[in-house]
Amino acid sequence: MELRNGRPRTLDELGPHDHACLIYQWVEEKLAALVPYFQAGLGRNEKCLYVGPVKSADVLWNALEKAGAPVSRAVDKGQLANLAAEEVYLEGGRFVPELTVALYRNFVEEGRGQGYAAVRAAAEMDWVLGGKVDMADLTDYESVVNRLFHDSEFGAICAYDYSRFSPEVLTKIVHTHPLVIFGGKDHWNPFFIPPDEYLRPHDPSVELARMLSVLSKARRQEG
């Protein structure tokens, strides 16, 4: 996550190449993050995808309208769309991380082909609950998908309900996102582990080098 003037970019400044996790405790907290995020995307001629239940999408659409976003027009022309988690993450009834990454890549290519400057998404991650998905597969996916953000005009926020995920899982979610949104604020994430490190066996020397690099970067940002 690139810093600007020693601070993370604000939610309405996020865009292509940004991968954030939103850890929220109340619906209002979630909307406070997603509304400016999508409003900015609509204003920048980006295609905006919300992956989650229809009821949650209706709540988000209403909040966007109250904020002044042209929701009806955007939905009618396909710039703003709601997709079910089953369409994105559970193709064929099971979660295969590689297929999900490929599908998001297709969404980006399709959006660019339709004339949009980029594609941004927000995904409710509750779909993994219920025992049908191995949490190790989820966290490996959250790591490897960073490569897609790096080389595509794509940005996303993954929304996690604090009360529904274990501390162990949320810790790994923090490790796999360059930006964390929590407590109504966005945070540059010094705990982020790049996928090339996260997905291989633990190496203390590599971990130490990463931590020292983060400290050096933070010092440079301070001035």
Rosetta blueprint (number, residue, H / E / L):
1 M L
2 E L
3 L E
4 R E
5 N L
6 G L
7 R E
8 P E
9 R L
10 T L
11 L H
12 D H
13 E H
14 L L
15 G L
16 P L
17 H L
18 D L
19 H E
20 A E
21 C E
22 L E
23 I E
24 Y E
25 Q L
26 W L
27 V H
28 E H
29 E H
30 K H
31 L H
32 A H
33 A H
34 L H
35 V H
36 P H
37 Y H
38 F H
39 Q H
40 A H
41 G H
42 L H
43 G H
44 R L
45 N L
46 E L
47 K E
48 C E
49 L E
50 Y E
51 V E
52 G L
53 P L
54 V H
55 K H
56 S H
57 A H
58 D H
59 V H
60 L H
61 W H
62 N H
63 A H
64 L H
65 E H
66 K H
67 A L
68 G L
69 A L
70 P L
71 V H
72 S H
73 R H
74 A H
75 V H
76 D H
77 K L
78 G L
79 Q L
80 L E
81 A E
82 N E
83 L E
84 A L
85 A H
86 E H
87 E H
88 V H
89 Y L
90 L L
91 E H
92 G H
93 G H
94 R L
95 F L
96 V L
97 P H
98 E H
99 L H
100 T H
101 V H
102 A H
103 L H
104 Y H
105 R H
106 N H
107 F H
108 V H
109 E H
110 E H
111 G H
112 R H
113 G H
114 Q L
115 G L
116 Y L
117 A L
118 A L
119 V E
120 R E
121 A E
122 A E
123 A E
124 E E
125 M H
126 D H
127 W H
128 V H
129 L L
130 G L
131 G L
132 K L
133 V L
134 D L
135 M H
136 A H
137 D H
138 L H
139 T H
140 D H
141 Y H
142 E H
143 S H
144 V H
145 V L
146 N H
147 R H
148 L H
149 F H
150 H H
151 D H
152 S L
153 E L
154 F E
155 G E
156 A E
157 I E
158 C E
159 A E
160 Y E
161 D E
162 Y L
163 S L
164 R L
165 F L
166 S L
167 P H
168 E H
169 V H
170 L H
171 T H
172 K H
173 I H
174 V H
175 H H
176 T L
177 H L
178 P L
179 L E
180 V E
181 I E
182 F E
183 G L
184 G L
185 K E
186 D E
187 H E
188 W E
189 N L
190 P L
191 F L
192 F L
193 I L
194 P L
195 P H
196 D H
197 E H
198 Y H
199 L L
200 R L
201 P L
202 H L
203 D L
204 P H
205 S H
206 V H
207 E H
208 L H
209 A H
210 R H
211 M H
212 L H
213 S H
214 V H
215 L H
216 S H
217 K H
218 A H
219 R H
220 R H
221 Q H
222 E H
223 G L
